[in-house]
């Protein structure tokens, strides 16, 4: 196997595992402080959705927007 491909595969796996660890720590474990970066990502996503949701008049559309909060936040953690 090519060494560059091996290193990039390991790096990708570490990123995925760390994101899953952060998600479990944030969403499932009570009484622990989430990592600072994860907290920042979740707050930023919440603030963006809040601003966009304020423009929507239809409550059903606003609910649909807020249903994207957790998936969007978790995907954003992968990008951070």
LUMVEXDO-229512 format. One record per residue (C-alpha): residue number from 1; residue in one letter; x, y, z. Coordinates in pm, 1 decimal. Each point is the difference from the previous one (the first is absolute). Layout:
BEGIN
(NUM; 'a'; (X; Y; Z))
...
END
This chain:
BEGIN
(1; 'x'; (0.0; 0.0; 0.0))
(2; 'x'; (112.8; 350.0; -79.1))
(3; 'x'; (128.2; 179.5; 317.7))
(4; 'x'; (-185.0; 322.0; -84.4))
(5; 'x'; (-328.0; -186.0; -39.0))
(6; 'x'; (61.2; -182.2; 329.8))
(7; 'x'; (70.2; 322.6; 190.6))
(8; 'x'; (-300.0; 175.7; -153.9))
(9; 'x'; (-222.2; -295.8; 89.3))
(10; 'x'; (119.2; 5.9; 360.7))
(11; 'x'; (-50.3; 376.1; 16.8))
(12; 'x'; (-354.9; -33.7; -133.5))
(13; 'x'; (-79.3; -272.4; 251.1))
(14; 'x'; (133.6; 213.8; 285.0))
(15; 'x'; (-215.5; 293.4; -109.5))
(16; 'x'; (-311.4; -218.9; -18.2))
(17; 'x'; (68.2; -163.5; 336.9))
(18; 'x'; (65.8; 333.7; 169.3))
(19; 'x'; (-324.4; 142.4; -141.0))
(20; 'x'; (-193.0; -302.4; 125.5))
(21; 'x'; (167.2; 35.5; 339.3))
(22; 'x'; (-96.0; 369.3; 17.5))
(23; 'x'; (-355.8; -79.2; -105.2))
(24; 'x'; (-32.6; -268.9; 265.4))
(25; 'x'; (148.3; 226.9; 261.2))
(26; 'x'; (-227.0; 289.5; -89.2))
(27; 'x'; (-326.5; -181.0; -60.0))
(28; 'x'; (11.1; -309.5; 221.9))
(29; 'x'; (223.3; 46.9; 303.9))
(30; 'x'; (-156.3; 215.3; 269.7))
(31; 'x'; (209.6; 211.0; 231.1))
(32; 'x'; (310.5; 36.7; -216.3))
(33; 'x'; (121.6; 310.0; -173.3))
(34; 'x'; (19.6; -35.6; -377.7))
(35; 'x'; (322.5; 95.4; -175.3))
(36; 'x'; (28.5; 372.2; -69.9))
(37; 'x'; (6.1; -36.3; -378.7))
(38; 'x'; (-310.4; -220.3; -1.3))
(39; 'x'; (-181.6; 245.7; 223.6))
(40; 'x'; (96.9; 283.7; -231.5))
(41; 'x'; (-125.3; -190.0; -306.7))
(42; 'x'; (-334.1; -85.1; 163.9))
(43; 'x'; (-52.2; 358.8; 116.5))
(44; 'x'; (86.1; 140.8; -341.6))
(45; 'x'; (-242.7; -236.4; -173.8))
(46; 'x'; (-270.6; 87.2; 253.5))
(47; 'x'; (53.6; 373.2; -51.4))
(48; 'x'; (-7.5; -30.7; -379.2))
(49; 'x'; (-321.0; -204.9; 11.7))
(50; 'x'; (-152.8; 248.1; 242.5))
(51; 'x'; (70.8; 294.3; -232.5))
(52; 'x'; (-131.3; -184.8; -305.4))
(53; 'x'; (-302.5; -125.5; 195.3))
(54; 'x'; (-93.4; 353.6; 101.9))
(55; 'x'; (-57.7; 86.3; -367.1))
(56; 'x'; (-243.3; -288.3; -49.3))
(57; 'x'; (-365.5; 71.9; 66.2))
(58; 'x'; (-127.8; -355.1; -38.4))
(59; 'x'; (43.8; -197.8; 326.6))
(60; 'x'; (9.4; -332.0; -187.8))
(61; 'x'; (289.3; 117.8; -218.4))
(62; 'x'; (179.0; 128.0; 310.8))
(63; 'x'; (-41.9; -342.7; 165.2))
(64; 'x'; (141.3; -166.1; -310.2))
(65; 'x'; (297.7; 234.9; 12.8))
(66; 'x'; (64.5; -78.9; 366.6))
(67; 'x'; (-13.9; -372.3; -71.0))
(68; 'x'; (330.9; 53.9; -181.5))
(69; 'x'; (172.3; 130.6; 314.2))
(70; 'x'; (167.4; -319.3; 122.4))
(71; 'x'; (92.2; -146.7; -340.1))
(72; 'x'; (138.5; 333.5; -117.1))
(73; 'x'; (196.3; 44.6; 322.0))
(74; 'x'; (148.2; -348.5; -13.7))
(75; 'x'; (103.8; 44.4; -361.7))
(76; 'x'; (150.8; 336.2; 89.9))
(77; 'x'; (209.5; -166.2; 270.9))
(78; 'x'; (147.8; -222.4; -268.6))
(79; 'x'; (97.4; 309.9; -196.7))
(80; 'x'; (148.0; 182.6; 300.2))
END
